[in-house]
């Protein structure tokens, strides 16, 4: 087994670079499945009952890994928004 010794400054520099790298990776790839709060935010603050109606009508995709957890498909919400986008008249 090898033991690596770092000076304190080098250790904290390495730690900062590692955190920056992980945060850039996390920001770069949005999660496919999102919670109710984020789904409502994407749909401009619709009500929970409207979100449930959209789910029941098949307007947006979802998964329910357990009885109380419902996750929404980000791509299907974006597709729904694109489908209902109004084009400019010009």
C-alpha positions in Angstrom: 0.0 0.0 0.0 1.3 3.5 -0.9 0.7 6.5 1.3 0.6 9.9 -0.5 1.4 13.0 1.5 0.2 16.4 0.3 0.9 19.8 1.7 -2.3 21.4 3.1 -2.5 24.0 0.2 -2.1 21.3 -2.4 -4.8 19.1 -0.7 -7.3 22.0 -0.7 -6.5 22.9 -4.3 -7.1 19.2 -5.3 -10.3 19.2 -3.4 -11.6 22.4 -5.0 -10.7 21.1 -8.5 -12.6 17.9 -7.8 -15.7 19.7 -6.6 -15.6 22.0 -9.7 -15.3 18.9 -11.9 -18.2 17.1 -10.3 -20.4 20.2 -10.4 -19.7 20.8 -14.1 -20.7 17.2 -14.8 -23.9 17.4 -12.8 -24.9 20.7 -14.5 -24.1 19.4 -18.0 -26.5 16.5 -18.0 -30.0 17.1 -16.7 -31.7 14.2 -15.0 -34.2 12.3 -17.1 -36.7 11.8 -14.3 -37.7 14.8 -12.2 -40.0 15.3 -9.1 -43.3 17.1 -9.0 -41.9 20.4 -7.9 -39.5 20.6 -10.9 -42.3 19.4 -13.2 -44.6 22.2 -12.0 -41.8 24.7 -12.4 -41.2 23.6 -16.0 -44.9 24.0 -16.8 -45.0 27.5 -15.4 -46.5 26.9 -12.0 -49.5 24.7 -13.0 -51.5 23.2 -10.1 -50.9 19.7 -8.8 -54.4 18.6 -10.0 -53.6 19.8 -13.6 -50.3 17.9 -13.4 -52.2 14.8 -12.4 -54.8 15.3 -15.2 -51.9 15.6 -17.7 -50.4 12.4 -16.4 -53.8 10.6 -16.5 -54.5 11.8 -20.1 -51.1 10.6 -21.3 -49.9 14.1 -22.1 -46.7 13.6 -20.2 -44.7 10.5 -19.3 -44.1 9.4 -15.7 -43.0 6.5 -13.6 -44.1 5.5 -10.1 -41.4 3.5 -8.4 -43.5 3.4 -5.2 -47.0 4.3 -4.1 -46.1 7.8 -2.9 -43.3 8.6 -5.4 -44.1 9.9 -8.9 -41.4 11.0 -11.2 -42.0 12.8 -14.5 -40.1 12.4 -17.8 -38.3 15.7 -18.5 -38.2 14.9 -22.3 -42.0 14.4 -22.5 -42.6 17.7 -20.7 -40.4 19.5 -23.2 -42.2 17.7 -26.0 -45.6 18.7 -24.6 -44.4 22.3 -24.4 -43.1 22.2 -28.0 -46.3 20.7 -29.2 -48.3 23.6 -27.7 -45.9 26.4 -28.6 -47.4 29.1 -30.7 -45.4 30.1 -33.8 -44.9 33.7 -34.8 -47.4 35.1 -37.4 -44.7 36.6 -39.6 
